[in-house]
Amino acid sequence: MHRHGGALLCALCVAVAPLPSAAPPAGHAPERLARLSSEVLRLAWQTGWVRHRYERGLHVAKDQRKRADQLARKLHGERILAAVLHEDAGNVARAQYRTGGFTAPGSLAAAAEPLDMLELQANDSDRRERLARMVIEADSRSRTLAADQMSTSASWQALDADVTQLRTEKKALEERLGRARGELNSLAAAAVRNGRCTPVDLDGLQGDLQDNQGGTDRAAAISPSGYTRPLLTYELTARFGGTGVHWAGGHSGQDFAVPTGTPVRSVGSGTIVSIGCGGPFGISMVVRHEDGWFSQYAHLAAPLLGSGRQVRAGEWIGLSGTTGNSTGPHLHFEIRRSAEFGSAVEPVAWLRARGVLL
């Protein structure tokens, strides 16, 4: 089973504690696998959160810079208008000085009678007052725009600095996560070689991450018939019935491209009836559901629960990986009539009939 592309764990906005380095701690292989599995989950969650903040910061900083540029252009226009009005006011003042109070061209010559002169003087006074108000208003608008533009520019520059820091944090986390995933793949392959694919104990990590995410995973999209998707985020790749060098007689399931260490969820309530450790499927699990159908999850990096355990729809049962006949991290998912290979049906249509859309 091969894969194309990938997907990322969902993450929401909450505070994150510092994490240990990606190097697996010393100890027995099962303990190392459990600790590294937990670290991959925490790193993936933290990376998703920082990536979310980074992308949101980019968007907000871009909007602030755009607004600062708009305000700068508007301020430039207001300053040009204010300069023109100031120049007009200066011309009026000089004309008033030369004519003894009249500023309209030819106003003295047009005033044949004293009453006419008084009317012209009143009109001149009104024009001067209107011009003075326009000058004051233009200056006030310029000062307001200048303060707004300065504040917006400062906000944009602060946001840009935050985005730069988040970019550095994101890159460092992505590098740590990549190393941790690589080591998890190596430990999973060693477990298969040694025939010791025992469930790893996440020590309550599933509940912690779900609580931090506001219960998003726990409450995710269970249909009225009691079924859900095996993964929250993914890219659908190889489909049921496809042909290729990796599948003798056609592809028996649906592949989901996801990074190593992504939580795999039981699609429905039931009982884990087997855990595979080797062969084409690598580390795999089979769940018998309450309606008599079976689901299989293959190429895992680690199982999280043991055979015989009761599971709920949406409960984490394993971590995705690339064990067995796999050219990259992904989940191979099957729906079967029995627990045995060879009884698979088309899984996408089967889920759709139970209200689950992939």
ROTI-696434 format. One record per residue (C-alpha): residue number from 1; residue in three letters; x, y, z. Coordinates in nm, 4 decimals. Layout:
<recs>
REC    n  res         x         y         z
REC  NUM  ALA         X         Y         Z
...
</recs>
This chain:
<recs>
REC    n  res         x         y         z
REC    1  MET    0.0000    0.0000    0.0000
REC    2  HIS    0.1488    0.3322   -0.0975
REC    3  ARG    0.0655    0.6886   -0.0122
REC    4  HIS    0.0549    1.0308   -0.1727
REC    5  GLY    0.0708    1.3542    0.0222
REC    6  GLY   -0.0001    1.3933    0.3914
REC    7  ALA   -0.2091    1.5599    0.6577
REC    8  LEU   -0.1610    1.7289    0.9945
REC    9  LEU   -0.3070    1.6834    1.3407
REC   10  CYS   -0.5757    1.9390    1.4359
REC   11  ALA   -0.4745    2.1877    1.7048
REC   12  LEU   -0.6596    2.4686    1.8821
REC   13  CYS   -0.5458    2.7757    2.0697
REC   14  VAL   -0.4251    2.6940    2.4220
REC   15  ALA   -0.1032    2.7403    2.6170
REC   16  VAL    0.1741    2.4889    2.5496
REC   17  ALA    0.4380    2.3652    2.7908
REC   18  PRO    0.7987    2.3119    2.6759
REC   19  LEU    0.8704    1.9657    2.5399
REC   20  PRO    1.1724    1.7364    2.5748
REC   21  SER    1.4131    1.6730    2.2912
REC   22  ALA    1.3258    1.4239    2.0174
REC   23  ALA    1.5907    1.1709    2.1209
REC   24  PRO    1.4244    0.8622    2.2753
REC   25  PRO    1.5134    0.8120    2.6424
REC   26  ALA    1.7106    0.5172    2.7605
REC   27  GLY    1.5219    0.2115    2.8819
REC   28  HIS    1.3495   -0.1023    2.7560
REC   29  ALA    1.2140   -0.0949    2.4002
REC   30  PRO    0.8413   -0.0890    2.4983
REC   31  GLU    0.9044    0.2020    2.7355
REC   32  ARG    1.1035    0.3897    2.4740
REC   33  LEU    0.8296    0.3292    2.2168
REC   34  ALA    0.5632    0.4552    2.4587
REC   35  ARG    0.7617    0.7670    2.5515
REC   36  LEU    0.8470    0.8458    2.1913
REC   37  SER    0.4843    0.7907    2.0849
REC   38  SER    0.3747    1.0388    2.3505
REC   39  GLU    0.6394    1.2857    2.2394
REC   40  VAL    0.5331    1.2647    1.8753
REC   41  LEU    0.1731    1.3333    1.9752
REC   42  ARG    0.2675    1.6301    2.1923
REC   43  LEU    0.5060    1.7720    1.9321
REC   44  ALA    0.2474    1.7322    1.6562
REC   45  TRP   -0.0128    1.9077    1.8696
REC   46  GLN    0.2261    2.1903    1.9648
REC   47  THR    0.3478    2.2290    1.6057
REC   48  GLY   -0.0117    2.2542    1.4864
REC   49  TRP   -0.0856    2.5200    1.7468
REC   50  VAL    0.2214    2.7288    1.6578
REC   51  ARG    0.1460    2.6884    1.2878
REC   52  HIS   -0.2090    2.8090    1.3524
REC   53  ARG   -0.0790    3.1174    1.5377
REC   54  TYR    0.1780    3.1831    1.2657
REC   55  GLU   -0.0734    3.1681    0.9829
REC   56  ARG   -0.3234    3.3815    1.1740
REC   57  GLY   -0.0464    3.6319    1.2561
REC   58  LEU    0.0515    3.6529    0.8901
REC   59  HIS   -0.3071    3.7333    0.7983
REC   60  VAL   -0.3522    3.9984    1.0680
REC   61  ALA   -0.0128    4.1592    0.9954
REC   62  LYS   -0.0976    4.1750    0.6250
REC   63  ASP   -0.4291    4.3467    0.7028
REC   64  GLN   -0.2597    4.5957    0.9371
REC   65  ARG    0.0064    4.6812    0.6816
REC   66  LYS   -0.2621    4.7307    0.4167
REC   67  ARG   -0.4527    4.9629    0.6503
REC   68  ALA   -0.1349    5.1556    0.7352
REC   69  ASP   -0.0668    5.2068    0.3638
REC   70  GLN   -0.4249    5.3237    0.3053
REC   71  LEU   -0.4002    5.5710    0.5927
REC   72  ALA   -0.0677    5.6992    0.4623
REC   73  ARG   -0.2211    5.7672    0.1216
REC   74  LYS   -0.5220    5.9373    0.2772
REC   75  LEU   -0.2978    6.1452    0.5039
REC   76  HIS   -0.0938    6.2541    0.2023
REC   77  GLY   -0.4122    6.3762    0.0311
REC   78  GLU   -0.5317    6.5600    0.3412
REC   79  ARG   -0.1964    6.7324    0.3794
REC   80  ILE   -0.2076    6.8500    0.0169
REC   81  LEU   -0.5586    6.9883    0.0764
REC   82  ALA   -0.4503    7.1568    0.4001
REC   83  ALA   -0.1518    7.3143    0.2227
REC   84  VAL   -0.3779    7.4546   -0.0500
REC   85  LEU   -0.6220    7.5945    0.2072
REC   86  HIS   -0.3366    7.7502    0.4053
REC   87  GLU   -0.2082    7.9111    0.0889
REC   88  ASP   -0.5557    8.0450    0.0085
REC   89  ALA   -0.5875    8.1800    0.3628
REC   90  GLY   -0.2541    8.3574    0.3239
REC   91  ASN   -0.3638    8.5107   -0.0055
REC   92  VAL   -0.6854    8.6310    0.1592
REC   93  ALA   -0.4958    8.7871    0.4491
REC   94  ARG   -0.2600    8.9694    0.2148
REC   95  ALA   -0.5471    9.0926   -0.0004
REC   96  GLN   -0.7321    9.2102    0.3086
REC   97  TYR   -0.4274    9.4089    0.4197
REC   98  ARG   -0.3945    9.5807    0.0812
REC   99  THR   -0.7632    9.6681    0.0443
REC  100  GLY   -0.8436    9.7562    0.4020
REC  101  GLY   -1.0750    9.4644    0.4647
REC  102  PHE   -1.2089    9.3712    0.1210
REC  103  THR   -1.0838    9.0509   -0.0408
REC  104  ALA   -1.3212    8.9986   -0.3365
REC  105  PRO   -1.1707    9.1272   -0.6639
REC  106  GLY   -1.3150    9.4665   -0.7625
REC  107  SER   -1.5361    9.4828   -0.4555
REC  108  LEU   -1.4560    9.8474   -0.3764
REC  109  ALA   -1.5232    9.9616   -0.7293
REC  110  ALA   -1.8555    9.7728   -0.7300
REC  111  ALA   -1.9736    9.9471   -0.4092
REC  112  ALA   -2.1428   10.2618   -0.5380
REC  113  GLU   -2.3357   10.3255   -0.2174
REC  114  PRO   -2.2401   10.2886    0.1514
REC  115  LEU   -2.5038   10.0174    0.2015
REC  116  ASP   -2.3604    9.8226   -0.0922
REC  117  MET   -2.0165    9.8497    0.0657
REC  118  LEU   -2.1478    9.7123    0.3960
REC  119  GLU   -2.3140    9.4169    0.2158
REC  120  LEU   -1.9939    9.3362    0.0272
REC  121  GLN   -1.7963    9.3579    0.3493
REC  122  ALA   -2.0373    9.1126    0.5193
REC  123  ASN   -2.0084    8.8688    0.2277
REC  124  ASP   -1.6292    8.8952    0.2414
REC  125  SER   -1.6334    8.8267    0.6131
REC  126  ASP   -1.8464    8.5130    0.5589
REC  127  ARG   -1.6054    8.3845    0.2965
REC  128  ARG   -1.3076    8.4414    0.5235
REC  129  GLU   -1.4799    8.2628    0.8124
REC  130  ARG   -1.5691    7.9636    0.5928
REC  131  LEU   -1.2113    7.9438    0.4706
REC  132  ALA   -1.0807    7.9621    0.8271
REC  133  ARG   -1.3131    7.6773    0.9331
REC  134  MET   -1.2000    7.4690    0.6360
REC  135  VAL   -0.8360    7.5246    0.7326
REC  136  ILE   -0.9040    7.4224    1.0951
REC  137  GLU   -1.0998    7.1117    0.9878
REC  138  ALA   -0.8309    7.0070    0.7386
REC  139  ASP   -0.5607    7.0442    1.0035
REC  140  SER   -0.7689    6.8415    1.2518
REC  141  ARG   -0.8246    6.5607    1.0000
REC  142  SER   -0.4540    6.5535    0.9210
REC  143  ARG   -0.3603    6.5259    1.2888
REC  144  THR   -0.6150    6.2444    1.3443
REC  145  LEU   -0.4986    6.0544    1.0377
REC  146  ALA   -0.1338    6.0987    1.1347
REC  147  ALA   -0.1989    5.9543    1.4822
REC  148  ASP   -0.4033    5.6655    1.3380
REC  149  GLN   -0.1410    5.5908    1.0757
REC  150  MET    0.1373    5.5960    1.3341
REC  151  SER   -0.0561    5.3630    1.5667
REC  152  THR   -0.1416    5.1222    1.2835
REC  153  SER    0.2179    5.1170    1.1609
REC  154  ALA    0.3429    5.0423    1.5124
REC  155  SER    0.0870    4.7625    1.5438
REC  156  TRP    0.1890    4.6151    1.2093
REC  157  GLN    0.5588    4.6279    1.2988
REC  158  ALA    0.4898    4.4534    1.6330
REC  159  LEU    0.2828    4.1874    1.4585
REC  160  ASP    0.5546    4.1401    1.1987
REC  161  ALA    0.8087    4.0845    1.4768
REC  162  ASP    0.5769    3.8276    1.6388
REC  163  VAL    0.5316    3.6484    1.3061
REC  164  THR    0.9084    3.6347    1.2577
REC  165  GLN    0.9499    3.4778    1.6020
REC  166  LEU    0.6670    3.2301    1.5357
REC  167  ARG    0.8272    3.1359    1.2040
REC  168  THR    1.1472    3.0486    1.3908
REC  169  GLU    0.9552    2.8490    1.6541
REC  170  LYS    0.7560    2.6685    1.3866
REC  171  LYS    1.0675    2.5682    1.1955
REC  172  ALA    1.2366    2.4372    1.5116
REC  173  LEU    0.9282    2.2382    1.6119
REC  174  GLU    0.8874    2.0935    1.2641
REC  175  GLU    1.2490    1.9779    1.2701
REC  176  ARG    1.2050    1.8167    1.6129
REC  177  LEU    0.8806    1.6551    1.5045
REC  178  GLY    1.0438    1.5194    1.1877
REC  179  ARG    1.3247    1.3615    1.3915
REC  180  ALA    1.0806    1.2166    1.6441
REC  181  ARG    0.8654    1.0673    1.3699
REC  182  GLY    1.1719    0.9148    1.2060
REC  183  GLU    1.2749    0.7550    1.5349
REC  184  LEU    0.9217    0.6312    1.5969
REC  185  ASN    0.9271    0.4628    1.2543
REC  186  SER    1.2602    0.2993    1.3441
REC  187  LEU    1.1317    0.1732    1.6796
REC  188  ALA    0.8130    0.0418    1.5164
REC  189  ALA    1.0174   -0.1454    1.2548
REC  190  ALA    1.2356   -0.2932    1.5304
REC  191  ALA    0.9238   -0.4047    1.7214
REC  192  VAL    0.8009   -0.5866    1.4096
REC  193  ARG    1.1395   -0.7521    1.3575
REC  194  ASN    1.1424   -0.8676    1.7187
REC  195  GLY    0.7790   -0.9780    1.7064
REC  196  ARG    0.6929   -0.7570    2.0067
REC  197  CYS    0.4094   -0.5328    1.8926
REC  198  THR    0.2679   -0.4745    2.2398
REC  199  PRO    0.0319   -0.1858    2.3136
REC  200  VAL    0.1987    0.1346    2.4306
REC  201  ASP    0.0762    0.3171    2.7395
REC  202  LEU    0.0214    0.6856    2.6743
REC  203  ASP   -0.0391    0.7473    3.0459
REC  204  GLY   -0.3534    0.9552    3.0016
REC  205  LEU   -0.2175    1.1597    2.7109
REC  206  GLN   -0.5282    1.1062    2.4973
REC  207  GLY   -0.7516    1.2679    2.7587
REC  208  ASP   -0.5045    1.5533    2.8154
REC  209  LEU   -0.4855    1.6429    2.4472
REC  210  GLN   -0.8616    1.6166    2.4029
REC  211  ASP   -0.9200    1.8432    2.7030
REC  212  ASN   -0.6714    2.0971    2.5625
REC  213  GLN   -0.8555    2.0858    2.2305
REC  214  GLY   -1.1922    2.1458    2.3939
REC  215  GLY   -1.2997    1.7842    2.3441
REC  216  THR   -1.2781    1.8186    1.9644
REC  217  ASP   -1.1534    1.4657    1.9016
REC  218  ARG   -1.3772    1.2980    2.1561
REC  219  ALA   -1.6938    1.4510    2.0158
REC  220  ALA   -1.5992    1.4356    1.6483
REC  221  ALA   -1.8769    1.3480    1.4048
REC  222  ILE   -2.0278    1.0194    1.5209
REC  223  SER   -2.3220    0.9421    1.2936
REC  224  PRO   -2.6687    0.8457    1.4235
REC  225  SER   -2.5846    0.4843    1.3389
REC  226  GLY   -2.2824    0.5022    1.5728
REC  227  TYR   -1.9925    0.5210    1.3257
REC  228  THR   -1.7236    0.7786    1.2500
REC  229  ARG   -1.4053    0.8301    1.0464
REC  230  PRO   -1.0849    0.6492    1.1396
REC  231  LEU   -0.8893    0.9783    1.1264
REC  232  LEU   -0.9733    1.3430    1.1777
REC  233  THR   -0.7479    1.4872    0.9068
REC  234  TYR   -0.6073    1.2974    0.6104
REC  235  GLU   -0.5691    1.2739    0.2351
REC  236  LEU   -0.7463    0.9893    0.0580
REC  237  THR   -0.5039    0.8023   -0.1666
REC  238  ALA   -0.5169    0.4438   -0.2958
REC  239  ARG   -0.8756    0.3229   -0.3196
REC  240  PHE   -1.0416   -0.0151   -0.2861
REC  241  GLY   -0.9915   -0.2479   -0.5822
REC  242  GLY   -0.6947   -0.0655   -0.7315
REC  243  THR   -0.4147   -0.2572   -0.8975
REC  244  GLY   -0.0409   -0.2176   -0.8594
REC  245  VAL    0.2847   -0.3852   -0.7662
REC  246  HIS    0.2004   -0.3664   -0.3950
REC  247  TRP   -0.1332   -0.5487   -0.4133
REC  248  ALA   -0.1800   -0.9044   -0.5331
REC  249  GLY   -0.5330   -0.9335   -0.6702
REC  250  GLY   -0.6296   -0.5697   -0.6097
REC  251  HIS   -0.6191   -0.3232   -0.3202
REC  252  SER   -0.8324   -0.4530   -0.0334
REC  253  GLY   -0.8996   -0.1266    0.1465
REC  254  GLN   -0.8857    0.2523    0.1461
REC  255  ASP   -0.5573    0.4331    0.2174
REC  256  PHE   -0.5390    0.7559    0.4192
REC  257  ALA   -0.2137    0.9531    0.3897
REC  258  VAL   -0.1204    1.0927    0.7318
REC  259  PRO    0.2097    1.1588    0.9112
REC  260  THR    0.3561    0.8978    1.1418
REC  261  GLY    0.2076    0.9150    1.4912
REC  262  THR   -0.1389    1.0400    1.3929
REC  263  PRO   -0.4062    0.8954    1.6269
REC  264  VAL   -0.6120    0.6211    1.4589
REC  265  ARG   -0.9686    0.5891    1.5876
REC  266  SER   -1.2056    0.2957    1.5937
REC  267  VAL   -1.4835    0.3677    1.3440
REC  268  GLY   -1.7429    0.2128    1.5751
REC  269  SER   -1.7998    0.0502    1.9107
REC  270  GLY   -1.6797   -0.3046    1.9470
REC  271  THR   -1.4005   -0.5324    2.0652
REC  272  ILE   -1.0385   -0.5584    1.9510
REC  273  VAL   -1.0078   -0.9194    1.8362
REC  274  SER   -0.6471   -0.9269    1.7069
REC  275  ILE   -0.3220   -0.7363    1.6817
REC  276  GLY   -0.0943   -0.8236    1.3902
REC  277  CYS    0.2831   -0.7904    1.4098
REC  278  GLY    0.4475   -0.8348    1.0714
REC  279  GLY    0.3742   -0.9402    0.7173
REC  280  PRO    0.2297   -0.7105    0.4488
REC  281  PHE    0.0175   -0.5185    0.6998
REC  282  GLY    0.2971   -0.4603    0.9550
REC  283  ILE    0.1446   -0.3639    1.2876
REC  284  SER   -0.2310   -0.3958    1.2454
REC  285  MET   -0.5502   -0.4246    1.4489
REC  286  VAL   -0.8922   -0.5780    1.3845
REC  287  VAL   -1.2076   -0.4630    1.5660
REC  288  ARG   -1.5304   -0.6647    1.5718
REC  289  HIS   -1.8281   -0.4300    1.5789
REC  290  GLU   -2.1590   -0.4839    1.7513
REC  291  ASP   -2.3451   -0.5380    1.4226
REC  292  GLY   -2.1139   -0.8255    1.3233
REC  293  TRP   -1.8855   -0.6361    1.0827
REC  294  PHE   -1.5080   -0.6053    1.1278
REC  295  SER   -1.2708   -0.3136    1.0646
REC  296  GLN   -0.8946   -0.3402    1.0125
REC  297  TYR   -0.6257   -0.0734    1.0654
REC  298  ALA   -0.2830   -0.1493    0.9165
REC  299  HIS    0.0752   -0.0145    0.8854
REC  300  LEU    0.0579    0.1281    1.2389
REC  301  ALA    0.3553    0.2569    1.4351
REC  302  ALA    0.2030    0.1238    1.7575
REC  303  PRO   -0.1198   -0.0186    1.8981
REC  304  LEU   -0.2586    0.1691    2.1973
REC  305  LEU   -0.4952   -0.0995    2.3289
REC  306  GLY   -0.4654   -0.4737    2.3662
REC  307  SER   -0.6649   -0.7612    2.2209
REC  308  GLY   -0.9953   -0.8173    2.3985
REC  309  ARG   -1.0423   -0.4504    2.4894
REC  310  GLN   -1.3823   -0.2909    2.4428
REC  311  VAL   -1.3669    0.0324    2.2393
REC  312  ARG   -1.6023    0.3197    2.1663
REC  313  ALA   -1.6630    0.4880    1.8332
REC  314  GLY   -1.3904    0.7503    1.7881
REC  315  GLU   -1.1648    0.6114    2.0611
REC  316  TRP   -0.7915    0.6096    1.9881
REC  317  ILE   -0.6699    0.2547    1.9248
REC  318  GLY   -0.3341    0.3074    1.7530
REC  319  LEU   -0.0875    0.5465    1.5926
REC  320  SER   -0.0342    0.5587    1.2181
REC  321  GLY    0.3012    0.4539    1.0749
REC  322  THR    0.4655    0.2856    0.7796
REC  323  THR    0.5280   -0.0735    0.8926
REC  324  GLY    0.4863   -0.3702    0.6599
REC  325  ASN    0.4360   -0.3328    0.2853
REC  326  SER    0.4348    0.0467    0.2846
REC  327  THR    0.6338    0.3109    0.1002
REC  328  GLY    0.5379    0.5968    0.3320
REC  329  PRO    0.3296    0.6873    0.6379
REC  330  HIS   -0.0396    0.6118    0.5939
REC  331  LEU   -0.3316    0.4125    0.7311
REC  332  HIS   -0.4660    0.1152    0.5363
REC  333  PHE   -0.8310    0.0724    0.6399
REC  334  GLU   -1.0593   -0.2207    0.5629
REC  335  ILE   -1.4165   -0.3260    0.6348
REC  336  ARG   -1.4547   -0.7032    0.6431
REC  337  ARG   -1.7289   -0.9610    0.6735
REC  338  SER   -1.4996   -1.1635    0.8990
REC  339  ALA   -1.1768   -1.1057    1.0889
REC  340  GLU   -0.9766   -1.2734    0.8144
REC  341  PHE   -0.8103   -1.1226    0.5089
REC  342  GLY   -1.0061   -1.1801    0.1884
REC  343  SER   -1.3501   -1.0823    0.3175
REC  344  ALA   -1.3187   -0.7055    0.2569
REC  345  VAL   -1.5905   -0.4876    0.1052
REC  346  GLU   -1.5630   -0.1363   -0.0358
REC  347  PRO   -1.5096    0.0704    0.2854
REC  348  VAL   -1.6016    0.4195    0.1627
REC  349  ALA   -1.9478    0.3093    0.0464
REC  350  TRP   -1.9904    0.1028    0.3645
REC  351  LEU   -1.9228    0.4079    0.5828
REC  352  ARG   -2.1402    0.6305    0.3642
REC  353  ALA   -2.4327    0.3923    0.4122
REC  354  ARG   -2.3901    0.4505    0.7867
REC  355  GLY   -2.3846    0.8294    0.7600
REC  356  VAL   -2.0053    0.8796    0.7495
REC  357  LEU   -1.8616    1.0813    0.4603
REC  358  LEU   -1.4885    1.0772    0.3884
</recs>
